[in-house]
Amino acid sequence: MRLTFLGTGTSGGVPMIACTCPVCISTDAKDKRLRSSVMIEADGKTLIVDTGPDFRQQMLRENVMRVDGIIYTHSHKDHTGGLDDIRAYNYVLKRDMPLYLDAFTEQEIREQYAYIFSPNPYPGIPRVQLHRISGDAPFVAEGIPVIPIKALHHQMPVLGFRFGHITYITDANYIAPEEIEKIKGTRILILNALRREQHISHFTLQQAIELIQHIKPERAYLTHISHQLGTYNDVSQELPDGIFLAYDGLKVE
């Protein structure tokens, strides 16, 4: 199994529009962060977790010729804003795109993309197959077994996902003890770490480190990073052993 970080930035991306902080003006490619998303490749299948506003750019950068299905963590626009661009895969693969999502996310996507679900659809709109999931039951997405992990993004329920020995959780600031038990035994844990200062809906750097040290994976990567956290080089030098900042394009096996 391979996981590719398609994007590792927060909702505004890095650099932020109109910002001249040291991170936003950095020339280091690892400080350029598209909106958070990952790609899972296993057993000849390719799954995408979240289609943010940069989805098209991410697919072109990674030269992704086939997407077998898309799984959604939640309905915020930085995770759903690129859904329209699946039209290219509809055309090339000649099939509807399977979407795996919970009831609330489905409702939100039906509102955000009402034209997709119109009774008299316009020719050429995205074609989708909806597959309802919950945080309570494992499921299989296009042949790949998935264990959902329930978390909270402030007061909003969101889902993380465990794919074998890789667990991906973004946009969370609380995970209940019983959900943490689902994560234990993971070899690679990916967790959001927005910034150093307290935030209403995301783990801080220190909170993410403490949770990782409690779960004890072999390796951990931090994602959904804002420009407020610091440059890749500066933050990397202070992280504990076995914990790394993710960056766009990074691949882990």
KEVEX-218846 format. One record per residue: residue in one letter; x, y, z of N, C-alpha, C, O in turn. Coordinates in steps of 0.05 Angstrom, whole numbers, plus 5000, padded with zeros to 4 digits. Layout:
BEGIN
A:X:Y:Z:X:Y:Z:X:Y:Z:X:Y:Z
...
//
This chain:
BEGIN
M:5017:4976:5000:5000:5000:5000:5018:5025:5000:5038:5026:5014
R:5009:5044:4984:5023:5070:4983:5004:5092:4989:4982:5093:4978
L:5013:5111:5005:4997:5136:5010:5013:5160:4999:5037:5162:5005
T:5000:5177:4984:5013:5201:4973:4998:5225:4985:4974:5227:4984
F:5014:5243:4996:5002:5268:5006:4997:5287:4982:5016:5298:4971
L:4972:5290:4974:4965:5308:4952:4967:5337:4961:4975:5354:4945
G:4959:5342:4985:4960:5369:4997:4963:5367:5027:4953:5348:5039
T:4977:5386:5039:4982:5385:5068:4976:5412:5081:4983:5416:5104
G:4962:5429:5067:4956:5456:5078:4929:5458:5091:4912:5440:5087
T:4925:5480:5105:4899:5486:5117:4880:5498:5096:4886:5499:5072
S:4857:5508:5105:4836:5516:5086:4844:5538:5066:4835:5539:5044
G:4862:5556:5075:4871:5577:5057:4896:5570:5041:4905:5586:5024
G:4907:5546:5046:4932:5539:5032:4955:5555:5042:4953:5574:5057
V:4979:5546:5033:5004:5561:5040:5020:5563:5014:5025:5542:5001
P:5027:5587:5005:5024:5613:5019:4995:5622:5019:4979:5615:5002
M:4989:5638:5040:4963:5651:5042:4962:5675:5023:4982:5688:5019
I:4939:5680:5012:4935:5704:4995:4942:5729:5011:4933:5732:5034
A:4959:5746:4999:4965:5772:5010:4982:5771:5035:4983:5791:5050
C:4995:5749:5041:5012:5747:5065:5041:5748:5058:5049:5736:5038
T:5057:5762:5074:5086:5764:5069:5102:5754:5093:5125:5763:5097
C:5090:5735:5108:5105:5724:5131:5128:5706:5120:5128:5699:5096
P:5147:5699:5137:5170:5683:5128:5162:5656:5115:5175:5647:5096
V:5140:5644:5124:5131:5619:5112:5120:5624:5084:5126:5609:5065
C:5103:5644:5082:5090:5649:5056:5109:5659:5034:5104:5655:5010
I:5131:5671:5042:5150:5680:5022:5174:5661:5019:5192:5666:5004
S:5173:5638:5033:5194:5618:5031:5197:5608:5003:5177:5605:4989
T:5221:5602:4995:5226:5591:4968:5229:5560:4969:5233:5547:4949
D:5226:5549:4993:5228:5520:4997:5202:5507:4987:5180:5515:4996
A:5204:5488:4968:5180:5476:4957:5163:5462:4979:5139:5458:4976
K:5176:5454:5001:5162:5440:5022:5145:5459:5039:5129:5451:5056
D:5147:5485:5034:5130:5505:5047:5107:5514:5029:5093:5533:5035
K:5104:5501:5006:5081:5506:4988:5061:5484:4993:5065:5461:4985
R:5038:5491:5004:5019:5470:5013:4991:5475:5001:4978:5495:5006
L:4983:5456:4984:4955:5456:4974:4937:5445:4996:4946:5435:5017
R:4910:5447:4991:4891:5438:5011:4893:5408:5016:4899:5393:4997
S:4888:5400:5041:4895:5373:5050:4879:5351:5036:4854:5352:5033
S:4893:5331:5027:4881:5307:5014:4903:5286:5012:4927:5293:5011
V:4895:5261:5011:4914:5240:5006:4903:5221:4985:4879:5220:4980
M:4922:5205:4973:4915:5184:4954:4925:5158:4965:4948:5156:4973
I:4907:5138:4964:4914:5111:4973:4915:5093:4948:4896:5092:4933
E:4937:5078:4945:4940:5059:4924:4945:5031:4935:4964:5027:4950
A:4927:5012:4929:4930:4985:4940:4916:4965:4921:4893:4971:4912
D:4928:4943:4917:4916:4921:4901:4905:4931:4874:4884:4923:4865
G:4920:4949:4862:4913:4958:4835:4890:4979:4835:4881:4987:4814
K:4882:4988:4858:4860:5008:4861:4872:5034:4872:4892:5035:4886
T:4858:5056:4864:4866:5083:4874:4842:5097:4886:4821:5100:4873
L:4845:5104:4912:4825:5119:4926:4836:5147:4933:4859:5150:4939
I:4818:5166:4932:4825:5194:4940:4809:5200:4966:4785:5194:4967
V:4822:5211:4986:4808:5221:5009:4806:5251:5007:4825:5266:5010
D:4781:5260:5002:4774:5289:4999:4783:5301:4972:4805:5296:4963
T:4765:5316:4961:4771:5331:4936:4768:5361:4942:4748:5373:4937
G:4790:5372:4951:4790:5401:4957:4792:5418:4932:4791:5407:4910
P:4793:5444:4935:4794:5462:4912:4818:5458:4894:4817:5467:4871
D:4838:5444:4904:4863:5440:4888:4863:5412:4875:4884:5404:4865
F:4840:5398:4875:4839:5370:4865:4851:5368:4837:4867:5350:4832
R:4842:5385:4819:4851:5384:4791:4882:5386:4790:4895:5371:4777
Q:4892:5406:4804:4921:5411:4804:4936:5387:4815:4958:5379:4806
Q:4925:5375:4836:4938:5352:4849:4939:5328:4830:4959:5314:4829
M:4916:5323:4816:4915:5301:4798:4935:5304:4775:4948:5285:4766
L:4937:5328:4765:4956:5334:4743:4985:5331:4753:5002:5320:4739
R:4991:5341:4776:5018:5339:4787:5027:5311:4791:5050:5304:4784
E:5009:5293:4801:5016:5266:4806:5011:5247:4782:5016:5223:4783
N:5001:5259:4760:4995:5244:4736:4977:5220:4742:4983:5197:4734
V:4955:5225:4756:4936:5204:4764:4917:5198:4740:4900:5215:4733
M:4920:5175:4729:4904:5168:4705:4878:5154:4712:4860:5152:4695
R:4876:5145:4736:4852:5130:4744:4846:5135:4773:4863:5134:4790
V:4821:5141:4779:4811:5143:4807:4787:5124:4809:4768:5126:4794
D:4789:5105:4827:4768:5084:4830:4746:5093:4849:4724:5083:4847
G:4752:5111:4868:4732:5120:4887:4743:5142:4904:4767:5147:4906
I:4724:5157:4917:4731:5180:4934:4718:5176:4961:4694:5169:4962
I:4733:5181:4982:4722:5179:5009:4723:5207:5021:4743:5221:5018
Y:4702:5215:5035:4702:5241:5047:4703:5240:5078:4690:5224:5091
T:4720:5258:5089:4722:5261:5118:4700:5278:5129:4689:5272:5150
H:4693:5299:5114:4671:5317:5123:4665:5336:5100:4677:5334:5079
S:4647:5355:5105:4635:5370:5083:4646:5399:5079:4636:5413:5062
H:4666:5407:5095:4677:5434:5091:4689:5437:5063:4700:5418:5052
K:4686:5461:5053:4692:5466:5024:4721:5461:5017:4727:5455:4994
D:4740:5464:5037:4767:5458:5030:4772:5428:5027:4794:5419:5021
H:4751:5412:5031:4753:5383:5027:4734:5373:5006:4735:5350:4998
T:4716:5390:4996:4696:5382:4976:4697:5399:4951:4684:5393:4931
G:4712:5422:4952:4709:5442:4931:4718:5435:4903:4714:5449:4884
G:4731:5411:4900:4740:5403:4873:4724:5381:4861:4733:5369:4841
L:4702:5375:4873:4686:5352:4864:4678:5354:4834:4677:5334:4820
D:4673:5378:4824:4665:5381:4797:4686:5369:4777:4678:5361:4755
D:4711:5369:4785:4732:5361:4767:4734:5331:4763:4750:5321:4748
I:4717:5316:4777:4716:5287:4771:4705:5281:4744:4706:5259:4734
R:4693:5302:4731:4681:5298:4704:4701:5286:4685:4694:5270:4667
A:4727:5293:4688:4747:5282:4670:4749:5252:4672:4752:5238:4653
Y:4747:5242:4697:4749:5213:4701:4723:5199:4692:4724:5177:4682
N:4700:5213:4695:4676:5202:4684:4679:5197:4654:4671:5176:4643
Y:4691:5216:4640:4694:5215:4611:4715:5193:4603:4710:5177:4586
V:4738:5194:4616:4760:5176:4608:4753:5147:4616:4758:5129:4600
L:4743:5143:4640:4738:5116:4650:4710:5105:4642:4705:5082:4645
K:4693:5123:4632:4666:5116:4624:4650:5102:4646:4638:5081:4642
R:4651:5115:4670:4636:5104:4692:4630:5127:4712:4643:5147:4712
D:4609:5122:4728:4603:5141:4750:4624:5138:4771:4637:5117:4774
M:4629:5160:4786:4649:5159:4807:4637:5151:4834:4618:5165:4843
P:4645:5130:4847:4635:5122:4873:4645:5142:4894:4669:5147:4897
L:4626:5152:4910:4633:5170:4932:4624:5156:4958:4601:5147:4960
Y:4642:5155:4978:4637:5143:5004:4636:5165:5024:4655:5179:5028
L:4612:5168:5037:4608:5191:5055:4586:5186:5074:4568:5170:5069
D:4587:5200:5097:4566:5196:5117:4542:5213:5110:4542:5228:5090
A:4520:5210:5126:4495:5222:5119:4497:5252:5118:4486:5265:5100
F:4510:5264:5138:4512:5293:5139:4528:5304:5115:4520:5324:5103
T:4550:5291:5109:4566:5300:5086:4551:5297:5060:4553:5314:5042
E:4535:5276:5057:4519:5272:5034:4499:5295:5031:4495:5306:5009
Q:4486:5302:5053:4466:5324:5052:4480:5350:5043:4469:5365:5027
E:4503:5356:5054:4518:5380:5047:4526:5381:5018:4524:5401:5005
I:4536:5358:5008:4545:5357:4980:4521:5359:4961:4523:5371:4940
R:4498:5348:4969:4474:5352:4953:4466:5381:4951:4456:5390:4931
E:4472:5397:4972:4466:5425:4972:4487:5441:4957:4481:5458:4941
Q:4513:5434:4962:4535:5448:4948:4535:5444:4918:4541:5462:4903
Y:4527:5420:4910:4527:5413:4882:4500:5404:4873:4496:5382:4862
A:4480:5421:4878:4452:5414:4872:4449:5406:4842:4432:5389:4836
Y:4464:5418:4824:4461:5413:4795:4468:5384:4789:4458:5373:4769
I:4485:5371:4805:4492:5343:4800:4468:5325:4804:4464:5305:4790
F:4450:5333:4823:4428:5316:4830:4401:5326:4819:4380:5317:4828
S:4403:5343:4800:4379:5354:4787:4363:5331:4773:4376:5314:4761
P:4336:5332:4774:4321:5311:4759:4324:5314:4729:4319:5295:4715
N:4332:5337:4720:4338:5341:4691:4366:5351:4688:4370:5375:4682
P:4386:5334:4692:4414:5343:4693:4424:5354:4666:4416:5344:4645
Y:4440:5374:4668:4453:5386:4645:4474:5366:4634:4488:5354:4650
P:4477:5364:4608:4497:5345:4597:4525:5353:4606:4533:5376:4606
G:4541:5333:4614:4569:5337:4620:4574:5342:4650:4597:5347:4657
I:4553:5342:4667:4558:5346:4695:4571:5321:4707:4571:5300:4695
P:4583:5324:4731:4595:5300:4744:4574:5279:4749:4552:5284:4756
R:4583:5254:4745:4565:5231:4750:4576:5215:4774:4599:5208:4775
V:4559:5211:4794:4568:5199:4819:4550:5176:4827:4526:5175:4820
Q:4562:5157:4843:4547:5137:4857:4552:5142:4887:4575:5143:4895
L:4531:5145:4902:4534:5151:4931:4533:5125:4947:4515:5108:4944
H:4552:5122:4965:4553:5099:4983:4554:5110:5012:4573:5123:5020
R:4533:5105:5027:4530:5115:5054:4548:5099:5073:4547:5075:5074
I:4564:5113:5089:4580:5101:5110:4574:5114:5136:4561:5135:5137
S:4584:5102:5158:4581:5114:5184:4607:5110:5199:4626:5097:5189
G:4609:5122:5222:4633:5119:5238:4633:5093:5254:4653:5087:5269
D:4612:5078:5252:4609:5055:5270:4616:5028:5257:4619:5008:5271
A:4618:5027:5231:4622:5001:5218:4644:5003:5196:4644:5021:5180
P:4662:4983:5196:4681:4982:5174:4667:4978:5148:4644:4969:5147
F:4680:4986:5126:4668:4983:5100:4690:4977:5080:4714:4978:5086
V:4682:4970:5056:4701:4964:5034:4696:4984:5012:4674:4986:5001
A:4717:4999:5005:4715:5019:4984:4731:5008:4959:4755:5008:4960
E:4716:5000:4939:4728:4990:4914:4749:4969:4920:4771:4968:4908
G:4742:4951:4938:4760:4928:4944:4779:4933:4967:4793:4914:4975
I:4781:4957:4977:4801:4964:4998:4786:4966:5025:4768:4983:5027
P:4792:4949:5045:4779:4951:5071:4787:4977:5085:4810:4985:5085
V:4767:4989:5098:4771:5015:5112:4757:5013:5139:4734:5004:5141
I:4771:5023:5159:4759:5025:5186:4756:5055:5191:4776:5070:5192
P:4731:5065:5196:4727:5093:5201:4734:5100:5231:4730:5083:5249
I:4745:5123:5235:4752:5133:5262:4736:5159:5266:4739:5178:5252
K:4719:5158:5286:4702:5182:5292:4719:5202:5308:4733:5195:5326
A:4715:5228:5301:4729:5250:5314:4711:5274:5314:4690:5274:5302
L:4720:5295:5328:4705:5320:5329:4723:5342:5318:4746:5344:5325
H:4711:5359:5301:4723:5383:5290:4707:5406:5303:4688:5416:5291
H:4715:5415:5327:4699:5431:5345:4674:5414:5352:4677:5394:5364
Q:4650:5423:5344:4627:5407:5350:4617:5391:5326:4596:5378:5327
M:4632:5391:5305:4624:5377:5280:4636:5349:5279:4661:5347:5280
P:4620:5328:5277:4631:5301:5273:4645:5299:5246:4635:5307:5226
V:4669:5288:5247:4684:5282:5223:4695:5253:5224:4694:5241:5246
L:4704:5243:5202:4715:5216:5201:4744:5216:5193:4752:5231:5174
G:4760:5200:5207:4786:5193:5198:4783:5164:5187:4763:5151:5190
F:4805:5154:5175:4803:5127:5163:4829:5112:5168:4851:5122:5166
R:4826:5086:5174:4848:5068:5176:4848:5049:5153:4829:5034:5148
F:4870:5049:5138:4874:5031:5115:4897:5012:5123:4920:5019:5120
G:4890:4989:5132:4911:4970:5141:4927:4982:5164:4916:4987:5185
H:4953:4987:5159:4970:4997:5180:4975:5027:5177:4993:5038:5190
I:4959:5041:5161:4961:5070:5158:4934:5082:5167:4913:5074:5159
T:4936:5102:5185:4912:5116:5194:4915:5146:5188:4936:5158:5193
Y:4894:5157:5176:4894:5185:5167:4871:5200:5181:4848:5193:5179
I:4878:5221:5197:4858:5237:5211:4865:5267:5207:4887:5275:5213
T:4846:5281:5196:4851:5310:5191:4826:5325:5202:4805:5314:5205
D:4830:5351:5208:4809:5368:5217:4796:5358:5242:4772:5355:5244
A:4812:5352:5262:4802:5342:5288:4815:5357:5311:4838:5365:5309
N:4800:5359:5333:4813:5368:5358:4804:5351:5381:4811:5358:5404
Y:4789:5329:5376:4783:5311:5397:4777:5283:5385:4762:5281:5366
I:4789:5263:5397:4783:5235:5390:4778:5220:5416:4795:5219:5434
A:4755:5208:5418:4747:5194:5442:4764:5169:5447:4775:5158:5428
P:4767:5161:5473:4784:5138:5479:4778:5113:5464:4796:5098:5455
E:4752:5107:5460:4744:5083:5445:4752:5084:5416:4757:5064:5403
E:4753:5109:5405:4762:5111:5377:4793:5109:5375:4804:5099:5356
I:4806:5119:5396:4836:5117:5397:4844:5087:5397:4864:5080:5385
E:4827:5070:5409:4833:5042:5410:4833:5030:5382:4848:5011:5376
K:4817:5041:5364:4817:5032:5336:4843:5038:5321:4850:5025:5302
I:4856:5059:5331:4881:5068:5317:4905:5052:5327:4924:5049:5312
K:4904:5043:5351:4928:5030:5363:4936:5006:5346:4919:4991:5336
G:4962:5002:5343:4973:4982:5325:4980:4993:5298:4993:4979:5282
T:4971:5017:5292:4978:5030:5267:5008:5034:5265:5021:5042:5285
R:5019:5029:5242:5048:5033:5239:5053:5062:5230:5073:5075:5239
I:5035:5073:5214:5038:5101:5205:5013:5116:5212:4991:5109:5203
L:5016:5137:5228:4994:5154:5236:4997:5182:5225:5019:5194:5227
I:4976:5192:5212:4977:5218:5200:4956:5235:5215:4932:5226:5217
L:4964:5258:5226:4947:5273:5243:4950:5303:5237:4971:5312:5230
N:4928:5318:5240:4929:5346:5234:4943:5361:5258:4940:5354:5281
A:4958:5382:5251:4971:5399:5270:4972:5427:5259:4992:5434:5245
L:4952:5442:5264:4948:5468:5250:4970:5488:5256:4981:5500:5237
R:4975:5493:5281:4993:5515:5290:5001:5510:5319:4994:5489:5330
R:5016:5528:5331:5024:5525:5359:5003:5535:5378:4999:5523:5399
E:4989:5556:5371:4969:5568:5388:4944:5551:5389:4937:5537:5370
Q:4929:5553:5411:4904:5539:5414:4885:5547:5391:4885:5569:5382
H:4869:5527:5382:4850:5531:5361:4824:5518:5368:4824:5497:5381
I:4802:5529:5359:4776:5519:5366:4770:5492:5354:4753:5477:5366
S:4782:5484:5332:4774:5460:5318:4796:5442:5308:4791:5423:5294
H:4821:5449:5314:4844:5433:5304:4863:5427:5327:4865:5443:5346
F:4877:5405:5326:4899:5399:5344:4921:5420:5340:4927:5427:5317
T:4932:5429:5362:4957:5445:5360:4981:5426:5356:4977:5401:5357
L:5004:5437:5350:5028:5420:5347:5032:5403:5372:5037:5379:5370
Q:5031:5415:5396:5036:5401:5420:5015:5379:5426:5022:5357:5434
Q:4990:5386:5421:4969:5366:5425:4972:5342:5406:4968:5319:5414
A:4980:5348:5381:4984:5326:5362:5007:5308:5371:5006:5284:5370
I:5029:5321:5380:5052:5305:5389:5045:5288:5413:5052:5264:5414
E:5030:5299:5432:5022:5283:5456:5004:5260:5449:5008:5238:5460
L:4986:5263:5430:4969:5241:5422:4985:5220:5407:4980:5196:5411
I:5003:5228:5390:5020:5209:5376:5036:5193:5396:5039:5169:5393
Q:5048:5206:5415:5064:5192:5435:5047:5173:5452:5058:5153:5462
H:5022:5179:5455:5004:5161:5469:4997:5136:5452:4997:5114:5463
I:4993:5140:5427:4986:5118:5409:5010:5101:5401:5008:5077:5397
K:5033:5114:5399:5059:5100:5394:5060:5086:5367:5066:5062:5366
P:5054:5099:5345:5059:5086:5319:5089:5085:5313:5105:5098:5327
E:5097:5070:5293:5125:5069:5285:5134:5096:5274:5156:5106:5280
R:5116:5109:5258:5122:5135:5247:5096:5151:5247:5074:5140:5246
A:5099:5178:5249:5076:5195:5247:5083:5219:5230:5106:5229:5229
Y:5063:5229:5216:5066:5252:5198:5044:5272:5205:5021:5265:5210
L:5052:5298:5206:5033:5319:5212:5024:5333:5186:5040:5337:5168
T:4998:5339:5185:4987:5351:5161:4967:5373:5168:4964:5379:5192
H:4953:5383:5148:4934:5406:5152:4948:5429:5167:4939:5437:5188
I:4969:5438:5156:4988:5456:5168:4983:5485:5158:4979:5489:5134
S:4982:5504:5176:4979:5532:5169:5006:5546:5167:5026:5536:5177
H:5006:5570:5156:5030:5585:5154:5039:5594:5182:5062:5603:5185
Q:5021:5593:5201:5028:5601:5229:5046:5582:5243:5058:5589:5264
L:5049:5557:5233:5065:5537:5247:5094:5543:5245:5109:5539:5264
G:5103:5551:5222:5132:5556:5217:5141:5542:5192:5126:5527:5179
T:5166:5547:5184:5176:5535:5159:5181:5505:5164:5184:5496:5187
Y:5182:5490:5142:5187:5462:5144:5213:5456:5158:5214:5439:5176
N:5234:5470:5151:5260:5465:5163:5260:5471:5192:5271:5456:5208
D:5249:5494:5200:5250:5502:5228:5234:5483:5246:5244:5474:5267
V:5210:5475:5237:5193:5458:5253:5205:5429:5254:5204:5416:5275
S:5215:5420:5232:5226:5393:5231:5249:5389:5251:5252:5367:5262
Q:5264:5410:5256:5287:5407:5274:5279:5404:5303:5295:5395:5320
E:5254:5410:5310:5245:5409:5338:5227:5385:5343:5218:5381:5366
L:5220:5370:5323:5201:5348:5327:5215:5324:5340:5239:5319:5335
P:5201:5309:5357:5212:5284:5369:5218:5264:5348:5208:5265:5325
D:5235:5244:5355:5242:5223:5336:5217:5208:5327:5199:5203:5343
G:5215:5202:5302:5193:5187:5291:5169:5203:5283:5150:5192:5273
I:5170:5230:5288:5149:5248:5280:5159:5267:5259:5180:5280:5263
F:5145:5270:5237:5155:5286:5214:5132:5304:5204:5109:5298:5206
L:5141:5327:5193:5122:5343:5178:5118:5331:5151:5137:5325:5137
A:5093:5327:5143:5087:5319:5116:5091:5343:5097:5091:5366:5106
Y:5093:5337:5072:5094:5358:5052:5081:5347:5026:5080:5323:5022
D:5073:5365:5009:5058:5358:4985:5076:5341:4967:5099:5347:4962
G:5065:5318:4958:5080:5300:4941:5094:5278:4956:5104:5259:4943
L:5096:5279:4982:5109:5258:4998:5094:5232:4995:5070:5232:4996
K:5109:5210:4991:5098:5184:4989:5108:5166:5011:5132:5166:5017
V:5090:5151:5024:5098:5132:5044:5087:5105:5038:5064:5103:5028
E:5102:5085:5043:5094:5057:5038:5083:5044:5063:5075:5021:5063
//
